[in-house]
């Protein structure tokens, strides 16, 4: 019995993904729920499990292809005795070749709904190289995904029509593969030659997410130990390599003569220029759009964290024993913001055309730093949740954010955001709004400082707070009142219980 493997639901408003990695090949025996492949959207990774036990048949969507929701990925023959699929495994060494004396044009593949152009980021082959059918020729980048372009036929790459850095339109021409008798007749590598082939082509077999992350981190494939199939470098391998301490370089020998100022050409030779990924360009553009659209202003205050820290130290062990979650600071700040938003509802509102939309609920965004960049998972109906519920959900979504397992639906719909730069040591900053929201609270490092209390100088754990707000919606009085209410609630947490 043949079973179809299809693209699962990817999340609210997400309509397409890129096939990043196939963990199985046609003819492989698979168990039920065993991972078959991995899909990537612009922010999350989705693993596709086998719907049944059996033998993997045809792979319809190859690595690098963009697929829509419910699109067919592969077929599966139920049972372990099924014959291997016809595709690829049936006739090794008989790959299609460009006809002798004729050329095959390499075209830009389908990029996805509403995507009309891409940038050629990397050519893995150069003019004159012999290529096998389905061997990766180049990689394209759109605003959200990377697309690998395989060779449509075996032959020799005779011309590159779109060099690296070129912007190409959908269905545009990338290069030309010419027919060559030697290349066309060349059999696929045998099993004995497979290790050598893997060693020479390892850089073009890595997961697209790994390629992007290596570019962002300034790493080369030689610096990363691949743990994927056939030594393929996965995203997790790059994250592990990036977090490892770099070897200490040997101290340079003292110069025999007096140092002179280096020339601009010498400085340029020591620079490294890395092209921004399309995703990073999109982030930069959206952040600038937020500054250009909103009348953004920031107001500051400071809070004495003694009350929160004393209450936390007194009850944290009992809290964890009863609720199975650590009592952190984020639940206090979330509760304090919910309390302040009730009094100053315009901070929880947004502009829609010529209307102001007031939200009678609080979907709290909690910014979290990940190896891929900043993401903002949303705690829905935070105004109705207890301290324990908040701590559990914040911890769980923060962990899944770092693992890249959040869906797009879990990062949408927020009405207000909290960003904690203090975990990185920030003493004060001005956070940027997360449109279309009208307010974002910036937390910072807790630092002991001398304060005057009841006429006496005492040392207190102090934190600076920053509220960035859209002045088109929120007046200065409302912004200051909001921040004062947050300060009062944190300095005397009992006010939250009394709703004061």
N, C-alpha and C positions, 0 to 999 in steps of 0.2 A: 504493500500500500504506500503510495507516494504522499508525503506531507509537505506543505509549503512553509518555508521559514520567511516571515515577513517583518518589516520594520515596526517596532512597538511604538506606543504613544510616547512622544518626546517631551511633552509639557505644553502648557498654555502658550499659544501663539507661535510655537516652534513647528515649522512645516517641513524642514529638511535636515539632513545630517550627512556626514561624509563617512564612508566605510574606511576606518583607520587600519584595522588588523584582522586578518582571518587566522584563527588559531588552528583550524583544521583545513585539510585539502580534500578534493573529491576522492572518494573511495575510502576515506577514514571511517572507522567505526566510532560512534559516539554514544554516550550514555544520556539518559534523560536529565535535563537541567545542566548538562556540561556546556561550558561556554564555547560558542561557535565563532563569534566575531565581536568586534568592538566598534561602536559608532561614535562620532564626535559631532557635537553642535558647537556653537561659538563659545560656550562656557562649561558644558558638562560632558562627561563621557558615559555612554550607555552600553552595557554588555548585553548581548543577545544569547540567551540559553537555548539549548536544543529542546524542542517541544516533545520529543519522544526519543527512545533508543532506536538505533538503526545505523544506516550507512549514509554518509553525506553524498548526495548526487551532484548535480550541476550547481556551480556558483554563478548566479546571474549577475550580481553586483560585485565587481572586483574591487580590490583596495584602491582608494583614491576616488572612487565614483561618488557622486552626490545622489542621494535617494530621498524620496518623500515618505511621509507617514504611510504605513501599510504597504509600501512597495515590496515587491518580491526580492528576497535576498538570495535564496537558494532552495533546492529541493532536497528532501530527506526520504530515503526508502526505509520504512519501518522493518525491524528485524535485523539480525546480524549476518544473515546469509546472503543478503542482496549483493549483486555484482557491482563493482565500482562503476562510477559514472563514466559516460563516454568522453566528456570534455577533458582535455589535457592529459588525463591518465591513460587514455586508450592507445595513443600513438605517440610516445615520446620520440623526439627527434624529427617529427614531421610537421614542424611549425610552418605556417604559411609564409611565403616569401614574396617580395616584390617581383613581379614578372621581369624576366631578363630584358634589359634595355628600356624598361618603363620606370617611372617614378611614382611614389606614393606620397601624398601630401599629409603632413601631420596637422590635424585641426584642433582648435580649442574645443574641449568637450562641453557638454551641457553644464552650466554653472549653478543652476538652481533658479527657482522662481524669483523674479524681480531683480536678479543679478545679471547685469549686462556687460560687465567688464572685469578683468583681472589683471594682475601684474605678474610678469614672468620673474620669479624669485631666484630660481636655480636651474641651470642646465647641468645634468649629470653626464652628458656626452658632448663631445666636440666634433666638429666637421672632420670626416674621414674615419670616424670610429665605426666598427662593425657592431650591429645591434641585433638581438634576437627578438622575435615577436613577443609582445607583452612586457619587454624589459623597459624599465622606467627611463624616460628621456629627460623630462624636466618637471618642475613643480610650479604651479600657479598659486597666487594668493588673492582671495577676495576679501571683502570687509570682515568676514567671519570665519571662513574655512580655507584650508589648503587643499589643492586638487593636484594629484599626481597624474601625469600624462604618459600612458604606455605607448610603446611602438606598435603601430597598426600592422606591421609586417616585418619580416627579417630582411636585412640588407645593410647598406652603408649610409650613414647620415651624410648627405652631400651638401646640405645647405641649412643654415639657421636663419629663418626669416624674422624672428622676434628675439633679439638678444635679452640678457638679463636686465631687468629694470624697465622693459618696455610694457606699456599698457595695451592689452589686446581686448578686442570685443568678442562676445560669444560667437562661436563658429568662425573665428578668424584663423589665419594660417600661422603655424609656428615653425615648421621646417619641412624638409623634403628628404625622403629615404629613397635611394636609388637601388635598382636591382643589381646584384652581383652574384655570379655563379658560386663563388667561394662562400659568400655569406648565406646565400639561399640554401645551399646544400649542407651547411654546417649543422650537425646534429646538436640537440640539446646536451648540456653537460651530463656526463655519466655520474653514477653515485660516487665513484672513486675521485672524480674531479670536483665534486660538490664543495668540499672544504675550501679549495683554492678559489672557486667561483664566489663563494660566500665572502672570502677575505677581500676579493677585489671589488665586489659590488655591494659591500656591507652598507656603505653610506647611502645607497639609493633604496635599501630595503627597510630602513628604519621607519617607525610610525610617524605620520605627519606631525602629530603633536610633539613628538620628541625632536623633530627637525626644527620646529618653531622655537621650542624652549631652549635648544642648544644655541640658536642664533641670539636669543634674548640674553642668555647667560654668558655668551662669548666662549662657548666650549666647542671643541672639535670632536668628531666621533672617536678619535683615538684616545681621548681623555675619559670616555664613558664606557663602562663595562655593561654590555647588553645581556639581559636575562630572558629576552623573548625567544620565540621559535627561531632556530638556526642562528642564534646570537644577535637577533634583531634588537635594536635599542628601543626601549619603551619610555614613556613619559616619566615613570617612576625612577628609571635608571638615571635620567638626566637630573631629576630633583636630588637624588642621593649624591651624585657627583658634585652638584653645585653646593651642597651643604658640607662636603668634606673639606677640611682645611687644605689650602694650597701649600705645596712644598716651598720651603724657604729657599730663596735663591742665594747662591754663594755671593759673599761680599765682593764687590769689584776691587781689583787691585788699585792701589793709589796711583794717581797720574804722575808721570815723571815731570811734566811741565805744568805751569800754572793753568788753571781752567780758563776757558774763554766762553763767551756767550755763544750758544748754538745758533746757527743760521735757521731761518724759517724752513728751508728745505730739510735740514737735519731733524727739526722738530716734527715735520710732517712724516718723515720716515718712521718715527717712533709712535705715531698715532695709529689708532685702529678705527676704521669707519665701518659701522654696521648699519645696514638699511633697516629702517623701522618696519616691523611687520604691519600688514594691513589692519590687524586687530588693534595694535598700539596706535596707529594713525586714527582709527575710529574713536578710541578712548580720548585721545588728545582733542579731536574735533568736538566731541560731545561736551567735554569739560569746558572748552572755550565757549561753546554755544550757551552753556548754563550761565557763564559770566556775562555774556553779551545780552541774554534775554532778560534775566531777572535783575531787579534793582537790589543787588546783594549788599548787605551791611552786616557787620559783626559787633556784638556787644559782649563784654567780659564781666566776670565776677569771680570770687574765690570762695571756697567752702572748707570749713574745718571738718575733717573726716573723723574726728575723735568719736562722735556718737555712733557712727556706722561701724567703725572698727571695734569699739568696745562691745556693741551688740553682737557683732559677728563672732568675736572671740568667745563670748559667753555661750552662744548657742550653736556654733558650727558643728561640734561633735554630735550633739543631740539631733540636730537638723539632718545631718548625713545619715545617722543611724535610722531615723524614722522614714526619711524620704528617698534615701539611696542616691542623693545628689549633693555635691559640695555647695556650700553657701558662699557665693562670690559677691562682688560688688555690682555686677550688671543688673541683678534683680532689683536692688535698691534704686539704681539710677532709672531703670525702666518704670518702677512704681512712682518715683518722684516726678518723672516727666508726664506720666499719665495724669497724676494729680494736678500738675500745672496746666496741662492742656485743657482740662475741664474748665479752668478759670479763664484761660486765654485761648478760645477755640480757633481764632484766626491763624495761630501758628500751625494748626492741624488742618488747614484749608488749602485749596489750590485754585489757580485762575484757569478758567476754561472760556476762552474768547473774551466776552465782556461780562461774564458771570464769575462770581466767587462761589465755589462749592465747599460747603462746610461738612466735614466728616463727623458723623455722630458715633464713631468707633475709632479705635486706635490700632492700626497695623504697624507695629514698630519694626523698623529696619535696624539690624545690628551689623555694622560694617565689620568684615573679617578679612585679614590679610592672608593670602595664599601664595604658593609659588608661581601661580599663573597671573596674579594681580589681585586687586581689591574687589571683593564681591560683597553684596548686601543681602543676606537671607532675611526674610520677613517673618516676624512672630505675629500671627494673625490674632485679632481680638485680645491684644495684650492687656487691655483694660479690664478683662474679665478673668484673668488668670491669677493664681496665687503665686507666692514667692517660689514654692517648690516647682510648680508647673513651668514658671519662667526659667528657673535655673536648669531644669531638665531639657527644655526645648532649645535654649541658647547653647548649652553644651553639645547637644546632639547635632544641631545644624552647623555649629562651628566645626565640629569634627568632620562632618560630611563635606563642608566647604573646602577644607584642607585636602580632602581625598578626591575632590573634583566630582562628587556624586550628587550635587544638588541639581534639581530640575529647574527649568526656567520659571515654572509656575511658583516655585518657592522663593524667587527673587523679584517678584512683581507685586504691585498693589500696595506698597508701603505708603503710609501717610506722614510719617516722621522718622528721622534717622538719628541714631547715636553712633558716634565714631570715637574709638578709644586709642588715641595716639600715645597715651601714657605707657602702654605695654612696650613701646619702642624707646621710651625715655624722653618723649617730647614734653617740654615744660609749658609751652604755649604755642597755639597755632590758630589759623582762621580756616575752618573747614569749608569746602565748597558744597553748595546745595545739590541735592539729588533730584532733578526735575521729574515731575511737576510739583514736588513737595515745596513747602514754603519755609521749612525750618530744619536745622540739623544742629545737634548738640555735640560739641567737642569736649571729651574728657582728656585729662592730662596726668602727668606723673604726680604721685603723692610725695611731697617733700617736706621734711621738718623745717619750720621757720619760726623765728621769734615773733610772738604776737602779744598784744596788750589785752589782757582779760581781767576785768574788774580792777583796773589800775595797776596790775602786776604784769611784768614781762615773763611769758611762759613759752615753752617750745610746744608747738602743735603741728600735727600732720595736715598740711594744706594742699589743696588742689585748685588750679585755675580752671574755670569753666568758660567755654566760648559758645555763644549762640549766633550762628549765621542765619539770616532770615531775608525773605523777599519783602523789601520795603513797599512794594506795590500793594501788598495785602496786610502786612503787619506794621503798625506804627511803632515808634520808638518806645512809647509808654508801655505797650503790650509786650514788647520784647524784654524790656527791663523787668516788668512784673513777672513774666514767665521765669526768668533766670533767678529772681529773688525767691519765688515759690519753690523752685528746685533746691536752692541753697537752704531754705528754712526746713524743708522736709528731710534733707540729708543730715543737717546739723542736729535735728531732733526727730529721729525716725518714728517716735510715738505719734507725731502729727499725722502720719499716713494711716495709722489705725483709727484715729479720731476724725479723719477727713477734714483737717484744719489747714 
